[in-house]
Amino acid sequence: MAIAIDRELAGDINNPSFDVINYCIEEHEKEIPRLQMLFDYYEGNPHKINEEPKDLPHDRDEVFVNNAKYVTDMMVGFTVGAPISYTAANDKDISPVLEALDTMRIKKHDKELEKGLSAMGVGYELHYLAIKPGTTNETIPKIAWIDPRGMILVVDDTVEKNKLFAIRPLEKEDLKRTKFWEVTIFTSKWQITYFSKNKKLDKSTMLKEPKVREHFYQDVPVTEFRNNEEKQGDYEQQLSQIDKYNLLQTDRIKDKENFIKAIMILYGFTLPDEADKSVDGNVVLEAPSKDLGANAEYVTNTFQESEVQTLADSLLGDFHKTTYVPNLNDEQFAGNISGEAMKYKLFGLLLILSIKIGYLEDGIIERLRLLQNILTVKGHNIDVEGTTIKFKPNLPIDRSNIIQQIRDSQEFIPLLISLGWLDDIDDPKSVLEMLEEQKEKNLTMQAKALGIQSDDSHSDLDEPPEEDDDDQSNI
């Protein structure tokens, strides 16, 4: 989590003191239990803050329907299921940036990033240089998603929240199974790594001299991504609903088990006095006459299943309503409806996606700037300012309807604009150029089929016949 401190109190931000580092680590530790709880819900190990999960999910007596994972996986698919596209501003070339993103498999990275954002509300990217495969000294830019439980970004306390430095404490173990801490500080110029016995740094706990090297990114190479303004996960406000729904389902199962184990009560029966009235070790009771009021019944305490199902449906409905994630198992959700009607059913989801995408875009702009910095150092002339970042929510659409709209709008909307309505077209300009080439090729082929000579062709039939010199002399 980002820790805001006064710029003057931070001291030398290119070489933060142990006091400043330890203060930031202490503040970050206060957030770790909450982040741990949220991610444990995603993994199927629900528990409250500062509590340890009881045991593995399949060992528990409780029923756990993992609605937290359902929300996160759906949000990841909706938000970045379709790749993010980047379009350079006019007269600018960002192809080295796009090549770098493709090399680092940014599509997979974005899905990992969104999963962390959806579950815990915040996530971090670490930019670094790695040795290019097949070479010994050539480096390429890389990006890694860092769990917010293991990264601390320190910013100033102004409205701009300018980055000061970042801290990554990492517990490690040597070959003798002795644990130690590797605490790495990322400043705008240096990467400083301390090796300590404890997470909090002190001169007496240092195991060896710190390792210092320049990273060349010209800024703190860590980017913070937020899920929303409050940095909350997509199901964080619904934890009580998840718990109650699971409690209700657990009680339903236990009710069925108790029904099987129900106690039988006998009225008017007596135990035999003689041992010979047992068969195969079981006591045989003789039922008295009905006149004595003999009867037998089970002691049960069962739910009214219809009422329980109504309650379960209500809890589940409120859960989907407040998370904005549709219930795809609802029989009334899909059906035979048009694409326009589907948009209204997904209207709440589209609204929440617009918020998520806005905060994602802030982080991606910072991503592009860091890539620009490192690629400029490597000799490329790049300017990412003005780059258009386009998100395409991965939602069901009626493509045939959109194509018809493109046809109908050609008289008053440029084709370059209307082609962008299609979700699988990232660069309408290049598609328009392909269409022009295809039209020219079709015209050429049509001309050949009709026997029309093209302007650049050549044939002997176009020239007058040559006169024989001998014939001319005889005239």
BELBELUR-V471367 format. One record per residue. PHI is phi in whole degrees, 0 to 359 (* if undefined). PSI is psi in radians with two decimals (999 if undefined). Layout:
# BELBELUR-V471367
phi=PHI psi=PSI
phi=PHI psi=PSI
This chain:
# BELBELUR-V471367
phi=* psi=2.53
phi=290 psi=2.28
phi=252 psi=2.13
phi=263 psi=2.21
phi=224 psi=2.80
phi=294 psi=2.34
phi=301 psi=-0.68
phi=291 psi=-0.63
phi=288 psi=-0.36
phi=290 psi=-0.39
phi=72 psi=-2.44
phi=282 psi=1.83
phi=284 psi=-0.20
phi=274 psi=-0.19
phi=205 psi=1.29
phi=299 psi=2.54
phi=285 psi=2.84
phi=298 psi=-0.60
phi=297 psi=-0.76
phi=293 psi=-0.76
phi=298 psi=-0.80
phi=294 psi=-0.63
phi=299 psi=-0.78
phi=294 psi=-0.65
phi=295 psi=-0.72
phi=297 psi=-0.72
phi=294 psi=-0.66
phi=291 psi=-0.62
phi=297 psi=-0.42
phi=292 psi=-0.45
phi=268 psi=-0.31
phi=299 psi=-0.76
phi=303 psi=-0.70
phi=294 psi=-0.79
phi=297 psi=-0.67
phi=295 psi=-0.73
phi=297 psi=-0.78
phi=297 psi=-0.77
phi=288 psi=-0.54
phi=295 psi=-0.61
phi=299 psi=-0.72
phi=296 psi=-0.67
phi=278 psi=-0.06
phi=90 psi=0.37
phi=238 psi=1.20
phi=292 psi=2.44
phi=195 psi=2.95
phi=268 psi=2.93
phi=301 psi=2.39
phi=69 psi=0.20
phi=251 psi=2.56
phi=270 psi=2.46
phi=303 psi=2.50
phi=299 psi=-0.94
phi=193 psi=-2.96
phi=293 psi=2.63
phi=304 psi=-0.69
phi=282 psi=-0.14
phi=266 psi=-0.18
phi=277 psi=2.66
phi=281 psi=-0.38
phi=282 psi=2.61
phi=273 psi=2.31
phi=234 psi=1.86
phi=270 psi=1.98
phi=279 psi=1.33
phi=289 psi=-0.41
phi=296 psi=-0.82
phi=296 psi=-0.65
phi=301 psi=-0.81
phi=297 psi=-0.85
phi=296 psi=-0.81
phi=296 psi=-0.66
phi=292 psi=-0.72
phi=295 psi=-0.68
phi=298 psi=-0.79
phi=295 psi=-0.73
phi=294 psi=-0.74
phi=279 psi=-0.88
phi=236 psi=0.29
phi=299 psi=-0.67
phi=267 psi=2.28
phi=301 psi=2.58
phi=286 psi=2.38
phi=249 psi=2.64
phi=234 psi=2.24
phi=235 psi=2.15
phi=291 psi=2.70
phi=291 psi=2.94
phi=303 psi=2.39
phi=62 psi=0.41
phi=239 psi=2.55
phi=244 psi=2.03
phi=242 psi=0.37
phi=302 psi=-0.65
phi=299 psi=-0.61
phi=293 psi=-0.77
phi=295 psi=-0.66
phi=295 psi=-0.70
phi=296 psi=-0.71
phi=296 psi=-0.71
phi=295 psi=-0.69
phi=297 psi=-0.66
phi=272 psi=0.17
phi=54 psi=1.03
phi=294 psi=-0.43
phi=296 psi=-0.76
phi=293 psi=-0.70
phi=299 psi=-0.74
phi=298 psi=-0.61
phi=292 psi=-0.71
phi=296 psi=-0.71
phi=297 psi=-0.81
phi=293 psi=-0.58
phi=297 psi=-0.77
phi=295 psi=-0.68
phi=295 psi=-0.76
phi=294 psi=-0.67
phi=281 psi=-0.78
phi=245 psi=-0.14
phi=88 psi=-0.17
phi=206 psi=2.64
phi=205 psi=2.87
phi=228 psi=2.56
phi=247 psi=2.35
phi=248 psi=2.13
phi=265 psi=2.39
phi=203 psi=2.93
phi=255 psi=2.40
phi=232 psi=2.71
phi=290 psi=2.26
phi=293 psi=2.32
phi=303 psi=2.37
phi=89 psi=-0.04
phi=237 psi=2.99
phi=249 psi=-0.47
phi=223 psi=0.02
phi=274 psi=2.29
phi=250 psi=2.69
phi=227 psi=2.58
phi=288 psi=2.48
phi=225 psi=2.80
phi=227 psi=2.39
phi=232 psi=2.43
phi=280 psi=2.30
phi=244 psi=2.23
phi=301 psi=2.31
phi=297 psi=-0.28
phi=287 psi=-0.24
phi=236 psi=0.33
phi=217 psi=2.42
phi=234 psi=2.09
phi=258 psi=2.24
phi=253 psi=2.18
phi=235 psi=2.89
phi=280 psi=2.97
phi=264 psi=0.37
phi=277 psi=3.02
phi=292 psi=-0.38
phi=283 psi=-0.41
phi=54 psi=0.90
phi=293 psi=2.43
phi=289 psi=2.34
phi=257 psi=-0.97
phi=194 psi=3.02
phi=229 psi=2.68
phi=232 psi=2.32
phi=233 psi=1.68
phi=277 psi=2.28
phi=224 psi=2.08
phi=280 psi=2.28
phi=229 psi=3.10
phi=216 psi=2.33
phi=273 psi=-3.09
phi=293 psi=-0.33
phi=268 psi=0.22
phi=62 psi=0.47
phi=269 psi=2.16
phi=276 psi=2.54
phi=208 psi=2.99
phi=246 psi=2.36
phi=249 psi=1.87
phi=252 psi=1.98
phi=254 psi=2.30
phi=251 psi=2.20
phi=251 psi=1.99
phi=255 psi=-3.02
phi=289 psi=-0.19
phi=228 psi=-0.62
phi=246 psi=2.74
phi=239 psi=1.89
phi=251 psi=2.16
phi=244 psi=2.13
phi=256 psi=2.55
phi=241 psi=2.00
phi=225 psi=2.72
phi=288 psi=-0.50
phi=240 psi=2.85
phi=292 psi=-0.67
phi=275 psi=2.36
phi=274 psi=2.51
phi=203 psi=2.57
phi=301 psi=-0.57
phi=285 psi=-0.29
phi=258 psi=0.02
phi=292 psi=2.32
phi=270 psi=-0.48
phi=197 psi=3.12
phi=293 psi=2.51
phi=294 psi=2.67
phi=259 psi=2.19
phi=236 psi=2.29
phi=210 psi=2.72
phi=274 psi=2.45
phi=253 psi=-0.25
phi=70 psi=0.20
phi=276 psi=-0.15
phi=62 psi=0.26
phi=195 psi=2.92
phi=298 psi=2.04
phi=280 psi=0.66
phi=231 psi=2.29
phi=242 psi=2.30
phi=265 psi=2.32
phi=248 psi=2.43
phi=242 psi=2.55
phi=279 psi=-0.54
phi=195 psi=-3.12
phi=298 psi=-0.63
phi=276 psi=-0.08
phi=58 psi=0.74
phi=257 psi=2.62
phi=286 psi=2.90
phi=290 psi=-0.35
phi=240 psi=0.21
phi=297 psi=-0.66
phi=279 psi=-0.08
phi=251 psi=0.25
phi=299 psi=-0.68
phi=294 psi=-0.64
phi=293 psi=-0.69
phi=298 psi=-0.78
phi=297 psi=-0.80
phi=292 psi=-0.67
phi=297 psi=-0.74
phi=292 psi=-0.62
phi=296 psi=-0.73
phi=296 psi=-0.76
phi=294 psi=-0.64
phi=296 psi=-0.76
phi=296 psi=-0.60
phi=294 psi=-0.73
phi=294 psi=-0.79
phi=296 psi=-0.59
phi=297 psi=-0.71
phi=294 psi=-0.70
phi=295 psi=-0.72
phi=293 psi=-0.55
phi=296 psi=-0.67
phi=292 psi=-0.60
phi=266 psi=0.41
phi=296 psi=2.59
phi=273 psi=2.36
phi=264 psi=2.35
phi=248 psi=2.28
phi=250 psi=2.32
phi=248 psi=2.27
phi=84 psi=0.09
phi=263 psi=2.62
phi=232 psi=2.65
phi=283 psi=2.51
phi=290 psi=2.55
phi=272 psi=-0.42
phi=258 psi=2.48
phi=291 psi=-0.42
phi=286 psi=-0.01
phi=267 psi=0.34
phi=252 psi=2.52
phi=238 psi=2.11
phi=54 psi=0.65
phi=83 psi=-0.10
phi=258 psi=2.44
phi=283 psi=2.29
phi=256 psi=2.14
phi=261 psi=2.44
phi=263 psi=2.12
phi=287 psi=2.25
phi=288 psi=3.08
phi=291 psi=2.76
phi=294 psi=-0.37
phi=295 psi=-0.44
phi=277 psi=0.04
phi=78 psi=0.51
phi=294 psi=2.49
phi=200 psi=2.82
phi=217 psi=2.41
phi=205 psi=2.82
phi=263 psi=2.55
phi=268 psi=1.92
phi=228 psi=2.69
phi=221 psi=1.51
phi=253 psi=2.67
phi=281 psi=2.73
phi=280 psi=1.89
phi=302 psi=-0.66
phi=296 psi=-0.69
phi=290 psi=-0.67
phi=295 psi=-0.72
phi=294 psi=-0.63
phi=298 psi=-0.74
phi=295 psi=-0.74
phi=298 psi=-0.76
phi=296 psi=-0.63
phi=294 psi=-0.80
phi=299 psi=-0.76
phi=293 psi=-0.66
phi=295 psi=-0.75
phi=296 psi=-0.63
phi=297 psi=-0.84
phi=291 psi=-0.55
phi=294 psi=-0.73
phi=275 psi=-0.35
phi=267 psi=-0.21
phi=68 psi=0.14
phi=267 psi=2.17
phi=291 psi=2.64
phi=271 psi=1.78
phi=289 psi=-0.24
phi=274 psi=-0.09
phi=289 psi=2.19
phi=296 psi=-0.46
phi=272 psi=-0.03
phi=285 psi=-0.94
phi=271 psi=-1.71
phi=71 psi=-2.94
phi=265 psi=1.40
phi=236 psi=2.77
phi=282 psi=2.92
phi=296 psi=-0.60
phi=293 psi=-0.70
phi=293 psi=-0.61
phi=297 psi=-0.62
phi=300 psi=-0.70
phi=291 psi=-0.59
phi=293 psi=-0.53
phi=259 psi=0.27
phi=299 psi=-0.77
phi=298 psi=-0.71
phi=296 psi=-0.72
phi=297 psi=-0.62
phi=294 psi=-0.78
phi=290 psi=-0.55
phi=293 psi=-0.61
phi=297 psi=-0.60
phi=289 psi=-0.82
phi=300 psi=-0.77
phi=294 psi=-0.63
phi=300 psi=-0.75
phi=285 psi=-0.57
phi=299 psi=-0.72
phi=298 psi=-0.66
phi=302 psi=-0.78
phi=291 psi=-0.63
phi=289 psi=-0.60
phi=300 psi=-0.75
phi=295 psi=-0.63
phi=301 psi=-0.81
phi=295 psi=-0.65
phi=294 psi=-0.72
phi=294 psi=-0.69
phi=294 psi=-0.68
phi=300 psi=-0.75
phi=299 psi=-0.84
phi=287 psi=-0.60
phi=287 psi=-0.52
phi=295 psi=-0.71
phi=298 psi=-0.58
phi=278 psi=0.05
phi=106 psi=0.06
phi=269 psi=2.54
phi=259 psi=1.74
phi=231 psi=2.47
phi=223 psi=1.87
phi=270 psi=0.02
phi=297 psi=2.29
phi=88 psi=0.03
phi=297 psi=2.32
phi=273 psi=2.16
phi=255 psi=2.07
phi=244 psi=2.16
phi=257 psi=2.47
phi=235 psi=1.66
phi=308 psi=2.26
phi=279 psi=1.31
phi=243 psi=2.71
phi=295 psi=2.31
phi=228 psi=2.78
phi=262 psi=1.59
phi=296 psi=-0.65
phi=297 psi=-0.62
phi=293 psi=-0.69
phi=293 psi=-0.72
phi=298 psi=-0.69
phi=296 psi=-0.68
phi=295 psi=-0.65
phi=297 psi=-0.76
phi=298 psi=-0.80
phi=290 psi=-0.36
phi=260 psi=0.07
phi=293 psi=-0.38
phi=284 psi=-0.44
phi=229 psi=-0.03
phi=232 psi=2.21
phi=302 psi=2.48
phi=298 psi=-0.52
phi=299 psi=-0.58
phi=279 psi=-0.82
phi=292 psi=-0.49
phi=296 psi=-0.46
phi=291 psi=-0.18
phi=288 psi=-0.39
phi=282 psi=2.32
phi=289 psi=-0.39
phi=260 psi=0.24
phi=250 psi=1.97
phi=272 psi=-0.61
phi=233 psi=1.56
phi=301 psi=-0.53
phi=296 psi=-0.77
phi=292 psi=-0.61
phi=294 psi=-0.68
phi=296 psi=-0.69
phi=296 psi=-0.69
phi=296 psi=-0.66
phi=296 psi=-0.73
phi=297 psi=-0.74
phi=298 psi=-0.72
phi=295 psi=-0.68
phi=295 psi=-0.77
phi=298 psi=-0.73
phi=295 psi=-0.71
phi=295 psi=-0.69
phi=295 psi=-0.71
phi=296 psi=-0.78
phi=294 psi=-0.65
phi=294 psi=-0.68
phi=296 psi=-0.72
phi=295 psi=-0.68
phi=295 psi=-0.55
phi=271 psi=-0.03
phi=80 psi=0.34
phi=271 psi=2.27
phi=282 psi=2.33
phi=282 psi=2.82
phi=296 psi=-0.60
phi=265 psi=0.15
phi=273 psi=2.95
phi=218 psi=2.33
phi=213 psi=2.55
phi=296 psi=-0.40
phi=291 psi=-0.33
phi=281 psi=-0.19
phi=250 psi=2.60
phi=291 psi=2.67
phi=296 psi=2.51
phi=285 psi=2.47
phi=271 psi=2.46
phi=282 psi=2.25
phi=298 psi=-0.66
phi=295 psi=-0.71
phi=298 psi=-0.67
phi=293 psi=-0.62
phi=288 psi=-0.41
phi=277 psi=-0.20
phi=279 psi=999
